[in-house]
Amino acid sequence: MNERSGFGAIRSVDYIIVLCDDLERMKRFYTDLFDFQVEDEEEGQWVGFRVGTLFLGLRPRGRSYDGPKTPDTSAKIQLSFRVPPADVDVAYATLMDKGIEVIEPPTDQDWPHRTLFFADPENNIIEIFADIHPRETAATSSGMHRVIESK
């Protein structure tokens, strides 16, 4: 990339903003389900959470460049959250307990991920995933892997 473009210096994604049609409903979802703590908030205008090193913000759609509301049946973005392998199944049980519809239950993919997919109230796709290795098929929710010898 051309160093003089200004883009050659990018080293990470600092924050992601999810545009919302119902900010309070989305705030409740992310605080209640994920137990994310609000780090920054301007009532009715902005809610921000710290997720590891990333800042996840929610703000209402309404600026001229936001575009129109997308259909309720259309996904807008996919957010992927990494957890230890056993926590994919713990998260699934939590979703079942809360009556949240699951798009795809825990699945060991052809690539080295165990995944779970569901949607937030505005149909953004949420992926909970764990890195798995073919020999690391059992783990506790503490993230400690137990290597299973293949036969």
N, C-alpha and C positions, 0 to 999 in steps of 0.2 A: 504494500500500500504506500502511496506517496506520503512521506513524512510531513510534507507541507500542507496536507489536506486538513490537518487538525484531528483526523480520526485515527491516525497511526499510534497515538498515545493512549488509546483506550486499553485498559487492563482488566476491567471487571464491570459487571452490572451492579450498580449501587442501589437502585430502587425500582420497583414496579408499581404502577398505578392501575387499579382496576376501576373502570368507569361503572357507575351504579345508577340504576333507576330508583332504588329504594335503599338509601344509605343506612338507615337505622336497622332495617331487616338484615342487611349484609353484615353490619357491625355485630349484631347479636349472633349470627351464624358463626363468624370467625372467632368471637370471644367464647361462646358457649361450647362449640364443638372442639376447637383446637386449643382452647384455653390461652389464646394469644392475649398478652397484656397490651393495652393501649399505651403507646409511647408518646403520641402526639395527636391532638384533636382540636378542631375548630368546629363547634356544634353546627350541624347541617351542611358543613362545607368540606370536611376532611376528617378522616380517621387513619392513623398510622400505627403499624405494628412492627416490632423488630423480630425477624425470623432468622436466627443465626446472624450472619453479617449483612443480610439483605433487609431493606426496609420495604414492607408491603403496605401500600396506601390504598385507601378506598376514597373515591370522591364522586359526587353526583355528576351525571352526564348533564351538560347544559352549556358548555362553551361552544362558540360558533364552529370550531374545528372538530368537535366530538362526533358530529354526524348524528343521524336520527337513531332512535331507539331500535335495536335489532329485535327480530321476532323472538318471542319467548322460547320457541323450540330450537333456536339456533345458538350453538356454542360460540363464545367470543374469544376465549383464551383458555389455555390449559396451564394450570399451576401444578408443579411436581414437587413433592416434599419427600426427602430421604429419611428413612427410619432404619433401625436395626431389623434384621429379617423376621423375627418373631412378632414384631410390632405391626406388621402388615395384617396379621390375623387378629391381633388385639384391636386394631382400628376397625376391622370388619365387624367384629362382635359389638363394638361401640355403636357403629352405624345401625346395626340390626336392632339394638336396644333402643335407639332413639327414633326408629322408624324411618330412617333416611334411605331412599331408594339407591341401590347400587347399580351402576352401569355394567361393571365387570367384577366378579368376586376375585379374591386372591388367586393369582395365576403365576406359575413359574413360566416365564417367557422363553423363547428360543435364544434371546440375548440374555446376559447374566443379570436379570432383574426379576424379582417377585413383585407383582403389581396389584393394585386395587384401584378401581376408578368409580367415581361418583360425581355429582354436580352440586354446586352451591345454589342458593335460591334464585340466582339469575342465569342459571344454566351454564356457568363457566365450569369446565371439566377440572376436577381435582384428581390428581394421581398421588397415591401413597406408594412409595416403592422402596425396595431394599436391594442393594447389590448382593448378589449371591454368586457363589462359585460352584461349579459342579460338585466339588467335594465338601462344600460347606452347606449342607442341606438341613442341618438342625441348628437352632440358636435359641437363646433365651432372650427375653425382652430387654435385658441389660446390654445387649449387643455383643455378648461374648459368644464367639463361634465355637462349635464343637465339630471337628473334622470327622466325617464319616468315611471310612475306608471303602473304596469301591471294590467289588469282588470280580 
